[in-house]
Amino acid sequence: MERGKMAELESLETAAEHERILREIESTDTACIGPTLRSVYDGEEHGRFMEKLEARIRNHDREIEKMCNFHYQGFVDSITELLKVRGEAQKLKNQVTDTNRKLQNEGKELIIAMEELKQCRLQQRNISATVDKLTLCLPVLEMYSKLREQMKSKRHYPALKTLEHLEHTYLPQVSHYRFCKIMVDNIPKLREEIKEVSMSDLKDFLESIRKHSDKIGETAMKQAQQQRNLDNIVSQHPRISGGKKFKKEACASSDLEVKNTSPMSEQDSGILDVEDEDEDEEVPGAQDLVDFSPVYRCLHIYSVLGARETFEYYYRKQRRKQARLVLQPPSNMHETLDGYRKYFNQIVGFFVVEDHILHTTQGLVNRAYIDELWEMALSKTIAALRTHSSYCSDPSLVLDLKNLIVLFADTLQGYGFPVNQLFDMLLEIQDQYSETLLKKWSGVFRNILDSDNYSPIPVTNEEVYKKIVGQFPFQDAELEKQPFPKKFPFSEFVPKVYNQIKEFIYACLKFSEDLHLSSTEVDDMIRKSTNLLLTRTLSNCLQNVIKRKNVGLTELVQIIINTTHLEKSCKFLEEFITNITNVLPETVHTTKLYGTTTFKDARHAAEEEIYTNLNQKIDQFLQLADYDWMAMEPSSKASDYLVDLIGFLRSTFAVFTHLPVSPCLCCYCNQK
């Protein structure tokens, strides 16, 4: 019973579920009917559902049939209208077909144009993309082209800066392109190429500097000469402030440093061509002759690349080698002044360049390096000058060499180099100069003594008298009172020798100029040299003349007279030296002239020679005489030999009357 009730309940529930599903099917969109039907097949009563569905379909068919029957007349009318519409629709279709055909025919060109437009738009899009990519790539290519152009024009430092910008700024933006990878791989090679090229330029610069050091030094020494001449003019005319201003280059000038240290300099390396100028024109600065930009560029490049120490070591090493070559004097340097001048020009040129590098490169060379080079140069230069100057026998060449050494020292001193050792060496050369002067004046004195006639100088008029008195300090009141013609007691070699002694003093004074010596030192040097001239050179010349075999008594007497007057003139020589040195003879340690001793010795030698010659002459007369020593009675007249002897002695003693009082001759007369 209960089982029947339960079955009945289940049947009712199933029927209700089937009813619900049917309603959903009727009200639901056919697209979403799948889930509803799935719920039917999930159960076990789909057969019964199919029965209900069939029943429902029959119900709907009956309702449709009723509806159609009710609306049949309207349906017929509608069909009639539809048939009419079909004819019109066919006409419309034909018109549409015809219009479509015409539209298709007319649209072919448009389709072609649209296809072309499509292609153009595609190309435009591609071009736009290409332009965008090229916009990124072009700066890279332009920078690379600029880099190549800079390297081609040897603008190495700008090329290095361009390479740095290219590597860090431009290439990272387009690093995915293949050509950029090639550029990145070439960057180390380009850096190395820049280093090699800049080093090549530096080598060319060093070679050019080595060849043109003499030109640089010549210009620097010419500058120093102009400055010294200007200083002399100012010291002599302190009120003169006008005239051409001498331009002295300042080694540490900031303007010059800014101008020459710029790594962007575009000039070629080497020496700039400068035409020779007249001496009265302004001489260009020594640094103006040199383009230092290769050094600056190479220094900057190596500094940027982190190899500054390598560059400094290379530069100093090469310059040391060049210094040794410059300091090696030519073997024939002593033959001409030009040899010395070229030697000095090269040394000055070398150190002018190094001094400029010191002040403009901030550490490429330092003061210790310069001082080391200068010490080496100073020792080698002094040694070379000592060796080669010892071969000089011409005092004019020695004097010119001294002036050249002074100019050399003043030039380098103007650049801050110590030159005291050079001036000390000049004092050594002064002794050699004195020796060459003594040799020269020895020949001068010999020529004067050999060409003299050993006769008193005749004077025919006042003009000649004043001329001789102007040449030799002679005063004699009695001679002045005598009428013309008259004679000086001495021969021509007296004023000539006196003037030559003064010329010798002038020559000694020339050497002392510009040596920065005190007046006392100059005076002492002149007096010592003059003493050597008197006691050695002139004394030897006089002794040689006195000892000659062919010298006669008349010549010996005249020599005695001449040396007497020269002895008296020594005080005037003392005054002459005092006037040119402004050092009084009474000054402590002042050297005295020994001329008095020289002339006394010469006079004594002449007197001895006279004494010897007289004895020899008398002996000759007696030896030649033919006397009859066995005569029984005296002859009525004197012997002819004795008469000749007495005549000779009378004429000889007549010559002696012109002699000053002499102990030797008085003794001789007493002996006779």
ABEGO torsion letter per residue (X at the ends): XAAAAAAAAAAAAAAAAAAAAAAAAAABBAAAAAAAAAAAAABAAAAAAAAAAAAAAAAAAAAAAAAAAAAAAAAAAAAAAAAAAAAAAAAAAAAAAAAAAAAAAAAAAAAAAAAAAAAAAAAAAAAAAAAAAAAAAAAAAAAAAAAAAAAAAGBAAAAAAAAAAAAAAAAAAAAABAAAAAAAAAAAAAAAAAAAAAAAAAAAAAAAAAAAAAAAAAAAAAAAAAAAAAAAAAAABAABABEBBBBBBBAABAAAAAAAABAABABBBEBBBBBBBBAABBBBBAAAABBAAAAAAAAAAAAAAGAAAAAAAAAAAAAAAAAAAAABBBAAAAABAAAAAAAAAAAAAAAAAAAAAAAAAGGABBAAAAAAAAAAAAAAAAAAAAAAAAABABAAAAAAAAAAAAAAAAAAAAAGBBAAAAAAAAAAAAAAAAAAAAAAAAAAAAAAAAABAGBBBBBABAAAAAAAAAABBBBBAAAAABBOBBBBABBAAAAAAAAAAAAAAAAAAAAABGAGBBAAAAAAAAAAAAAAAAAAAAAAAAAAAAABAABBAAAAAAAAAAAAAAAAAAAAAAAAAAAAAGBBAABBGBBBBAAAAAAAAAAAAAAAAAAAAAAAAAAAAAAABBBBAABABBBABBBAAAAAAAAAAAAAAAAAAABBBBAAAAAAAAAX
